[in-house]
Amino acid sequence: MVQYPVVEFPGPKLKYLRDTLPVYYYKDYVVYGMPYRKTLQIDTTLISEEKKYGYFFFRKNSSYGFYCNSLHDTCNSQRLSVDSFLFNRAFATKFEVPVDSLLITSKDKKTNIVLEKYIPKKYYGEHCFDSMYYYYSSSLNHVDFSLSKKIDSAKGIKLFKVRMLYNEKLSPSANAVIPKREFIFEFRENSIINPAEIIDFFNRYQKYDTLTNYR
């Protein structure tokens, strides 16, 4: 799950963009479900709107993958860079431990979730966060997905949620007071609603990958 604040002008007005991307793992392959809205509109009248998914498929550690319009689509002509696609379309961010920040650590005795709160020692301008929260859980260590493999390896526990908070402040570049806002990056382990359909997709494109050798 991702949450991005967007500040609109004139105003300024604050709104949030939120989305959830399903990620599937099977053998040596990964599939990202990419949500989009399919709409039917006549003139200025919206007739219907439906949430649908495209799928980006690649082998682990591969440089390229394929984008498909549906689980039943062919991927022959949409060969894309994995790094570029995940960065531009899947909110891929490699988090690091904030430097030059005060660290406060706590642990919830009921959930065993470890919380690290970082506060910058110095103010580095309007784009500097005011506080950042890292949430860790050992119960997710078996999950392939990672917000930061570097941090997971160093801590021996899975970073599964990041919150970045910005207090209300004057923005010299915008010449306006920007409202308090919050970024959230989080992943959860969920049950698959349509496992047979997903596995069939993996099997079909595992054969396709073998034939094309697109790594």
N, C-alpha and C positions, 0 to 999 in steps of 0.2 A: 504494500500500500504506500502511495506517495501523496503528499500534500504540498502544493506549491502556492504561496501567496502571490497575488497579482495586484499591483497598485495602479489604478486607472486615473487618468487626468482628463478634464478638470475635476477637482475635488479637494485633495485626492480621495479616491474611494478604494476600499480594500475588499477583494473577493478571493476565494480559494478554489484552486483546481485540485480535485481529488480523483484518484483512479487506482484500480487494482489490476495487476497483471499476473495471470496464472503462469507458472513455470513448471514444466514437466521434465523429469529425468527418466531415462530408460537405457540401460546398458551404457554405451559410450556416447549417447545422444541427448541433446537438450532441445526443447521446444518452448518458445515464448508465445503466449496468447496475447495478441494485440487488439484491444477493444476499439471499435469505431461505431459511429452512428450512421445507419442507412435511413435516409428520409425520402419521402415522396411529397413534393410540393407543387402546387398549381398556382401560378402567379405568386401572390404573397401569402397564400393559405397553406399551412402545413396539414397534409392529409394523414400521414402516418410517420412514425419514427420507431426504429428498432435497433437495439444494441446487438452488434455482431462482432465476430472475431476473425482476424487474419492470424497467420501463424508463421513464426520465423524459426527455421529448423537448421541445426548445425551439429557437427561432431565436436566433442570436447577437444579443446586446444587447436581447433581449426581456425584458419584466417577468414574463411568465407562460409556463407550459408545461403539458404534460399527462403524467400518470402512467398507464402501461399495465401490465397484469398479465403480459403476454408480448409477444413480437414480433408475434403474430398477433391481439392484442387490439385493441379500439377504445378511444379515449381521450376520447370525447365528454363524459363527465360529471366528469372529474377534473382540472379546471383549477386549477393551483397556482402560487403565487409562486415564481419561480426562486430569488431570494436566500434566502428562508425554507427552501425545500426543500433546497438545497445545503448550507446551514448546519446544518440539523437532521438530515439524512439522509446527506449525502455528505462530512462532515468538512471542509467548505470553511473554510479559514482563510487570512486575508490576512496573510502574514508581513511584518514590518518589520525594519530593521536595529536591533538592540538598542542603546539609548542608555546612556550612562554605564557602558560596559563596556570592558574591555581586549580588544584584537583581536590575534590571532596568525594569520598567513596562511602557507599552504604550498601547493605544487603538485607533484602526482605527475608525474614526467617521462615515465612509460610511458603513462599514461591521459590526461594533461593535465587531470585533475580538480583544481580549485582548492578548497581547504578553508579556511574561516574559522572560527576558534574564538573565541567570546565568553565572557568571564568577568566577572560584575558587580563593579564597584569597591566597591559597598556592598551590604549585606544588607537587603532590603526586606521581610522577613517570611517566613513558612513557605511561601508560594506563589511565592517568587522562585526561579528556576532557578539551579543552581550552575555549569552550563556549557551552552553551546548551539553546535551545529556546523551550518554551512551548507556544502553541497556544490554546486559549479557545474561545468557542462560545456558547451562551445560546440557539441559534436556534437548537442545537443538544441535548438539555437536555432530550428530549423524547426518544432518541435512547438507546436501551438496551446495546449495545456494549460499552466497556469502556477500556481505556488505563490505568486508575487508579481510581478505585471506591473510594479509600481513598481521593485522591485529588479532585475528582468531588464533593464528599460530603462536604469536607472542604470549597471549593471555591463557591459551589452553581452554578457552571457553568461547562460545559463539556470540558475536555482536549481532543482535537481531533488530535493534531499534535505535534510531538517531533522531533527536529533536534539536533544532537550531532556533533560538529565540532572539529576536531583535526588538528592543524597546522602542517606544515612540521617540523620534528624534528629528531634528531639523536636517534636511538634506540640502547642502549647498548646491549640488548639481541640479536638483529639481526645484530649488527655491521654494520648498514647501515642507511642512511637518508631515513625515511619513508615519502612519499608524503602527502600533505594535503588531508584529506578525510572527508566524511560526512555520518553519519547514519541518516535515516529518517524513522519514524513510523507515519502513518496517516490513518485515516478512514474517509469515506464519506458515506452519505446516497444516494443510487441510486434506480431507479425503477427496478423491477424484469422483465427480458425479458420473462421468461417462468413460470408465477405464477401458472398456473393450474398443471403443472408437479411437481413443488416444493410442492404444497399443497397436491397432491396425495401421494408424498413420505412421507410427515409428517403423513398423515392419516394412511398409511400402517404401519409405524413403531410406531405410537402411540398404535395401536392394539398389535404389537409385544412386545412393552415395557410393556404393561399391562399383557401379558401372561408370560413374563420372569421375570418381577419384578427385573431387574438387578441393582437397586440402592444399 
